[in-house]
Amino acid sequence: MQMGIWLATLAAVLGRVLPEDTLCWASNGKDGFPGIPGLHGRPGQKGDVGEPGKSVQRSGIKGLKGDAGEPGPPGMPGNQGYHGVPGLPGLPGQPGPQGTKGKVGNILEQPRPAFSASRSNPPSQGRTVVFDNVITNQEDSYSPQTGEFTCRVPGIYYFAYQVVSSGDLCLGINKNKDRVVSFCDNNSRSVLQVNSGSSVLSLAVGDRVSVTISPGRSSAIYKGAEADSVFSGFMLFPQTG
């Protein structure tokens, strides 16, 4: 190694002293061995940001589906959906246990609407026949001012009337202003005779029952002390449900 440095120094000195024309040049020697790699240089400065690349349509083959990832955290509850279509009715359930026996009822404690009224000096109410003289009026369901019975206890009721007349007479029993039954008597001899009728009705709370004169028919109800016209009604039995 030192010998090589000495020879290089000598060649440099001779090259300065001797002119080129007087030099004797030997043939070129062989290339030396590569030197030892130098140390790394200092890091260079950060370069400028390059322009974004252009998007191109993917032309490669789609890869295989990757493995499923870990489940993410639960999301927020969504809005309530619409109600679905009702399902089919289920099978009937098993009969329940038998209930305890109830107490013995008392018919005297149950309401028993009943009334009866005759005609004395009734007010005029159009085609409704008013029986203004109250004979009995249990539960105060009959009005002697309007001639109507108003149901307060639902049930099956019986109604009947007997009206004295001196001429032709057509009467009927109405429920809520609708004709239920009608009866007519012809009195060609103009003597006192009785027009009577009855019916059994199913009534709900608020239903009204009255005796009415048929429209367009001659009606002559007797007013006097010789005979009375009467309208009566009572509940046969109550209804529930």
C-alpha positions as CSV (number, residue, x, y, z in Angstrom):
1,M,0.0,0.0,0.0
2,Q,2.8,2.5,0.9
3,M,4.8,1.4,-2.3
4,G,1.8,2.4,-4.4
5,I,1.6,5.8,-2.8
6,W,5.4,6.4,-3.4
7,L,5.2,5.5,-7.0
8,A,2.3,7.8,-7.6
9,T,4.2,10.7,-6.0
10,L,7.3,10.0,-8.1
11,A,5.3,10.0,-11.3
12,A,3.8,13.3,-10.4
13,V,7.2,14.9,-9.8
14,L,8.7,13.6,-13.0
15,G,5.7,14.8,-14.9
16,R,6.4,18.4,-13.8
17,V,10.1,18.3,-14.5
18,L,10.3,16.4,-17.8
19,P,8.7,17.8,-20.9
20,E,6.1,15.7,-22.6
21,D,8.3,15.2,-25.7
22,T,11.1,13.7,-23.7
23,L,8.9,11.4,-21.7
24,C,8.9,7.7,-22.3
25,W,5.4,6.4,-21.9
26,A,4.8,2.9,-20.9
27,S,1.7,1.0,-21.8
28,N,-1.4,1.6,-19.7
29,G,-1.7,-0.6,-16.7
30,K,-4.7,-2.6,-15.7
31,D,-7.6,-1.1,-13.8
32,G,-7.2,-1.1,-10.1
33,F,-9.6,-2.7,-7.7
34,P,-12.8,-0.7,-6.8
35,G,-12.4,1.5,-3.8
36,I,-14.2,1.1,-0.6
37,P,-17.8,2.7,-0.7
38,G,-17.9,6.1,0.8
39,L,-20.1,7.3,3.6
40,H,-23.7,8.3,3.0
41,G,-24.2,11.9,2.1
42,R,-26.4,14.3,4.0
43,P,-30.1,14.0,3.4
44,G,-31.3,16.3,0.7
45,Q,-34.0,18.9,1.0
46,K,-37.7,17.9,0.7
47,G,-38.9,18.2,-2.8
48,D,-42.0,20.0,-4.1
49,V,-45.4,18.2,-4.1
50,G,-46.1,16.6,-7.3
51,E,-49.2,16.9,-9.4
52,P,-52.1,14.5,-8.5
53,G,-52.2,11.5,-10.8
54,K,-55.0,11.0,-13.3
55,S,-57.8,8.6,-12.6
56,V,-58.0,5.7,-15.0
57,Q,-60.5,3.0,-15.4
58,R,-59.5,-0.2,-13.7
59,S,-58.6,-2.8,-16.2
60,G,-57.2,-5.4,-13.9
61,I,-58.8,-8.7,-12.9
62,K,-60.9,-8.4,-9.7
63,G,-59.2,-10.1,-6.8
64,L,-60.6,-12.7,-4.4
65,K,-62.9,-11.6,-1.6
66,G,-61.0,-10.8,1.5
67,D,-61.6,-12.2,5.0
68,A,-64.4,-10.7,7.0
69,G,-63.3,-8.0,9.3
70,E,-64.1,-7.5,13.0
71,P,-67.7,-6.4,13.9
72,G,-68.0,-2.7,14.3
73,P,-69.6,-0.9,17.2
74,P,-73.5,-0.9,17.4
75,G,-75.0,1.9,15.4
76,M,-77.7,4.3,16.5
77,P,-81.3,2.9,16.6
78,G,-83.2,3.6,13.3
79,N,-86.7,5.1,12.9
80,Q,-89.6,2.9,13.8
81,G,-91.0,1.1,10.7
82,Y,-94.6,0.8,9.6
83,H,-96.9,-1.7,11.2
84,G,-97.0,-5.1,9.5
85,V,-100.0,-6.9,8.3
86,P,-102.0,-8.5,11.2
87,G,-101.3,-12.2,11.5
88,L,-103.9,-15.0,11.4
89,P,-105.9,-15.6,14.5
90,G,-104.4,-18.0,16.9
91,L,-105.9,-21.2,18.1
92,P,-108.4,-21.0,21.0
93,G,-106.9,-21.1,24.4
94,Q,-107.7,-23.6,27.1
95,P,-110.8,-22.8,29.2
96,G,-110.0,-20.9,32.3
97,P,-110.8,-22.1,35.8
98,Q,-114.3,-21.9,37.0
99,G,-115.1,-18.7,38.8
100,T,-116.6,-18.5,42.3
101,K,-120.3,-18.7,42.7
102,G,-122.0,-15.4,42.8
103,K,-124.4,-14.1,45.4
104,V,-128.1,-14.9,45.2
105,G,-129.8,-12.0,43.4
106,N,-132.8,-10.1,44.7
107,I,-135.4,-9.2,42.2
108,L,-136.7,-6.5,44.5
109,E,-133.4,-4.7,44.2
110,Q,-133.5,-4.5,40.4
111,P,-135.2,-1.6,38.6
112,R,-138.6,-2.6,37.2
113,P,-139.8,0.3,35.0
114,A,-143.6,0.3,34.6
115,F,-146.3,3.0,34.0
116,S,-149.9,3.5,33.2
117,A,-151.7,6.7,32.3
118,S,-155.2,7.8,31.1
119,R,-156.4,10.8,29.2
120,S,-158.0,13.7,31.1
121,N,-157.2,17.1,29.5
122,P,-154.1,16.4,27.5
123,P,-152.0,19.1,25.6
124,S,-151.7,18.9,21.9
125,Q,-148.6,17.2,20.6
126,G,-149.2,16.8,16.9
127,R,-149.9,13.1,16.0
128,T,-148.7,11.8,19.4
129,V,-151.6,10.8,21.7
130,V,-150.8,12.2,25.1
131,F,-152.1,10.4,28.3
132,D,-151.8,13.2,30.8
133,N,-153.3,11.5,34.0
134,V,-150.5,9.3,35.5
135,I,-151.8,6.3,37.3
136,T,-148.4,4.7,38.1
137,N,-144.9,5.6,36.9
138,Q,-142.1,3.5,38.4
139,E,-138.6,4.8,37.6
140,D,-140.3,8.0,36.3
141,S,-139.8,6.8,32.7
142,Y,-143.1,8.1,31.3
143,S,-143.7,11.8,30.6
144,P,-147.4,13.0,30.9
145,Q,-146.4,16.2,29.0
146,T,-145.1,14.5,25.8
147,G,-146.9,11.2,26.0
148,E,-143.6,9.3,25.5
149,F,-141.9,6.5,27.5
150,T,-138.1,6.8,27.6
151,C,-136.1,3.7,28.3
152,R,-133.5,4.0,31.1
153,V,-133.0,0.3,31.7
154,P,-132.3,-1.9,28.5
155,G,-134.6,-4.9,28.2
156,I,-137.7,-6.4,26.7
157,Y,-140.9,-4.4,27.3
158,Y,-144.6,-4.9,26.8
159,F,-146.8,-1.9,25.7
160,A,-150.6,-1.8,25.3
161,Y,-153.2,0.9,24.8
162,Q,-157.0,1.1,24.8
163,V,-158.5,4.2,23.3
164,V,-162.2,5.0,23.2
165,S,-163.5,6.7,20.1
166,S,-166.9,7.7,18.6
167,G,-165.8,7.4,15.0
168,D,-163.2,5.9,12.7
169,L,-159.8,5.6,14.4
170,C,-156.3,4.5,13.3
171,L,-153.6,4.3,15.9
172,G,-150.1,2.8,16.2
173,I,-147.2,2.2,18.5
174,N,-144.1,4.0,17.5
175,K,-140.5,3.4,18.6
176,N,-138.2,6.5,18.1
177,K,-140.8,8.0,15.7
178,D,-140.9,4.8,13.6
179,R,-144.2,2.9,13.3
180,V,-143.9,-0.6,14.8
181,V,-147.6,-1.7,14.6
182,S,-150.9,0.0,13.7
183,F,-154.5,-0.8,14.3
184,C,-157.7,0.7,12.7
185,D,-161.4,0.6,13.7
186,N,-164.3,1.7,11.5
187,N,-167.2,3.1,13.4
188,S,-170.1,3.6,11.0
189,R,-172.7,3.9,13.8
190,S,-170.9,6.6,15.7
191,V,-171.1,4.8,19.0
192,L,-168.4,4.6,21.6
193,Q,-166.0,1.7,20.9
194,V,-162.5,0.8,21.9
195,N,-159.4,0.7,19.6
196,S,-156.7,-1.4,21.3
197,G,-153.3,-2.7,20.4
198,S,-150.1,-4.1,22.0
199,S,-146.6,-5.1,21.2
200,V,-143.4,-6.5,22.8
201,L,-140.3,-4.4,22.1
202,S,-136.6,-4.7,22.7
203,L,-135.4,-1.3,24.0
204,A,-131.9,0.2,24.5
205,V,-131.2,3.2,26.7
206,G,-132.7,6.3,25.2
207,D,-135.3,4.6,23.0
208,R,-138.7,6.3,23.1
209,V,-142.1,4.7,22.7
210,S,-145.5,6.4,22.2
211,V,-149.0,6.0,20.7
212,T,-149.6,8.0,17.5
213,I,-152.5,8.8,15.2
214,S,-152.0,7.5,11.6
215,P,-151.6,10.5,9.2
216,G,-154.4,11.1,6.7
217,R,-156.9,9.0,8.6
218,S,-160.0,10.3,10.4
219,S,-159.5,10.1,14.2
220,A,-162.0,10.9,16.8
221,I,-160.8,10.1,20.4
222,Y,-163.5,10.4,23.0
223,K,-163.3,13.0,25.8
224,G,-165.7,12.5,28.6
225,A,-166.5,10.8,31.9
226,E,-168.2,7.7,30.5
227,A,-165.0,5.9,29.5
228,D,-161.2,6.2,29.8
229,S,-158.4,5.8,27.3
230,V,-155.3,4.2,28.8
231,F,-151.7,3.7,27.7
232,S,-149.5,1.2,29.8
233,G,-146.2,-0.5,29.6
234,F,-143.7,-2.4,31.7
235,M,-140.4,-4.3,31.5
236,L,-140.6,-8.1,31.2
237,F,-136.9,-8.7,31.9
238,P,-133.7,-6.7,31.6
239,Q,-131.0,-7.3,29.0
240,T,-127.2,-7.1,29.4
241,G,-124.3,-6.9,27.0
